[in-house]
Amino acid sequence: MISVVIRNKNQDKALTFLLKNLTERYLDDIGEIIVIDNLSTDRSEAVSKEYNARFVTIKDFSYGGSANFAAEQTKFPIVVMFSAHSYPVSHDFFKLIKQKFDANPNLAGLRCLHNPNDYQNFINKVSAKVDPNKSGLIFSGSAFSRSVWEKHPFREDVATFEDKEWTKRMLEAGYDIDFVASIFSYQISRTKKQLFFRFKNDLVGNYQLWHDDVSFLSASKGFVISVFRLFKGFFIDFWYTIKRYVHLIKFIFNKPEKFN
């Protein structure tokens, strides 16, 4: 069987849809559902109870720390991790995951598919050894071996990309990381504040893991390009707003005949 863990904070509507999806379509494939909640103030706990999911609170959130905490709560050999704003789509989502792990005892983790990059790397057979970033695990629709995790826990001192760091470390340790043709959806609309929070973490994570350095020149160049794109986007949007208005006025005075 499979343990499903869901990281959540104040996403009761998305969590409702995910739990409804899991319990109505995949219950025969799942041994347990655990919601790892970071001090939500909405109906997340009530929603979890409605769908008989175990609700566990984590107070001090970090990406690596929450992943370890989530894994500690599980009891089955395969762990699938979602964010509340993601959900499985393909009918055989969990069956394909189990088949992959059953066929390869050296398998540490599986990346499921959710965007054009995933589809292209999967079809082109670009392995995690070649591209650990875009073919490595993503902890919002990935599966990992609990027994491998017990030997090699996730690092808790990384700002973000705990999934990619673990991918690199497991490959170096001789384990396999692979794709699986299990399709899921990832839907979230972040506020400017949330995007900035993500930017700060990604900046540190990219430096720590991929050694992407930043200089005054590159930062200044990025600022100038961003400002240029901002003004360019404004004027393009304004121009097409005018064009749409003019077209509507023309339509008002020159309407076609209605069909019967």
Secondary structure, 3 states (H helix, E strand, C coil): CEEEEEEECCCHHHHHHHHHHHHHHCHHHEEEEEEEECCCCCCHHHHHHHCCCEEEECCCCCHHHHHHHHHHHCCCCEEEEEECCEEECCCCHHHHHHHHHHHCCCEEEEEEECCHHHHHHHHCCCCCCCCCCCCCCCCCCEEEEHHHHHHCCCCCCCCCCHHHHHHHHHHHCCCEEEEEEEEEEECCCCCHHHHHHHHHHHHHHHHHHHCCCCCHHHHHHHHHHHHHHHHHHHHHHHHHHHHHHHHHHHHHHCCCCCCC
